Amino acid sequence: MAFEKCSPELIMKRLEGVWHGQGGGSYPEIGEFDFLENIEFKRSPKGFMRYSQSTTSLQGSPMHQELGYMRVDEHSGSLELLIVQPTGIAEVLVGEVMRDGEDFRFELNSNAVATSPSAKEVTRTGRYYYLENGALSYQLHMEAVGEEYQLHLEASLVRSEGN
């Protein structure tokens, strides 16, 4: 089989719960780093999904947080992810969900990126998620602060017990 487009509703059902794992990142102005990550997807009775994410250093110091919502565009069948970060960055990402049996991937690219006056310049983002063999992994690509579009973060997560 090969990956084929499917309803975003399928991935939202499979994502619900808390995921944790480890990742790493790099960017020219900040160098390389590793992190521990927690992501929670929580379904709303109105059909959208709340998204919350936090990372710490391997020693437990807070690093990053972001909040948002995942929803389905009923007209186009696309998946939308709306994210805001306390660093003054807001992303609107859109993409399709693909399925091959029990494996899924959804590649979301920025439709818009907005920054507050005090935030670093970010002009483009892409978040590429893979749900394979019960594990969730992703890559985040970014074009920011005059650098070309490139890989910034990647992580592998597993569902927390009790979810």
Buried (B, 14 or more C-beta within 10 A) or exposed (E): EEEEEBEBEEBBEBBEBBBBBEBEBEBEEEEEBEBBBBBBBEBEEEEBBEBBBBBBEEEEEEBBBBBBBBBBEEEEBBBBBBBBBEBBBBBBBBBBBBBEEEBBBBBBBBBEBEBEEEBEEBBBBBBBBBBEEEEBBBBBBBBBEEBEEEBBBBBBBEBBEEE
